[in-house]
Amino acid sequence: MTALLGKQDTSSSGVASAAPARRVQHRSWRDPRLWVGVVLVLLSVVVGANLASRDDSVALWVADRDIAAGDRITDADLRSVRVSLADAEIAAGYLLVDEALPEHRHVITDLAAGQLVPRTSLASAVETALWQVPIWTSADAVPPHVSAGSVVDVWVAGTDDADARLLLSGVTVISAPRGADGFAAPSGARQLVLAVPYREQEAVAAVIAAAVRGGVVVVGRE
């Protein structure tokens, strides 16, 4: 049997002998590449933590409801929001939540709900007080579309164009009666009742004096 089979020659059979297994080599702690990897991981953790903790936003007050000029505001009329403002000077122009509300809490301009509250929109009660000033002028010196709620400018006309002066700018018409509904207006004249800030008292005196002379011209704004 042994003679018939003979000795197998593995070298001529075309089957390569198996390569010896290689031993897995563990990196030594002295390997500089290992330490470089550790440092990179630590740096990424630190940088990520700094970015996550950085907050460029600031807490500002916004109107929680529509606030009309002349109203006094309290904490209940405001709510805080965080706004990203890169420029510190811009943030300084608005009311900061971290600061106490100023003593002068009357607004001098209308604020819409959700609008940031500018520092310049607040004033004292005296500064925001409004007079109801009745004036009268000829009907053709008032634009036909002017009515209650209109915003107008009041000019005093002189003897020529050079004498015309703007005395009241951007005042609101409270009432604009026509014909027999007008009170204290001379015959054929148009009466307007204007809401004029108290600080404009000198201008009010000049407008009333001009109204007596019939030299008032009302310019409507769209």
Order of alpha helices (4+ residues) and beta strands (2+ residues): alpha-alpha-beta-beta-alpha-beta-beta-alpha-beta-beta-beta-beta-alpha-beta
